[in-house]
């Protein structure tokens, strides 16, 4: 039996921010939690995250095989793409407020 088509509630919307800093995944999550006034959920698991709102959270993807930065901060939302964009914009501003350089890979803009 084929699975039903996904509903809007089943879809994840994601915006990726790129950080060109030599920082590890755990340290990056700690900084994100600090600027978001939150905590890391699922620390020690394969998918730790930092909640950013009722329907959004951030996860950090690190380069594979010891590659140098950049690292990706993926901001997910279960609500809408606009919600993911809004949460990513707030996170970007907060990270830039503590000295991180963040860029949107879609625009190449720093």
ZISULMO-V245090 format. One record per helix or strand of 3 or more residues. SS is the DSSP state (H for helix, E for strand). FROM is the first residue (numbers start at 1). TO is the last residue. If there is no record, write none. Layout:
BEGIN
ss->SS from->FROM to->TO
ss->SS from->FROM to->TO
END
This chain:
BEGIN
ss->H from->8 to->10
ss->E from->13 to->19
ss->H from->25 to->35
ss->E from->49 to->51
ss->E from->56 to->61
ss->E from->71 to->77
ss->H from->81 to->97
ss->E from->102 to->104
END
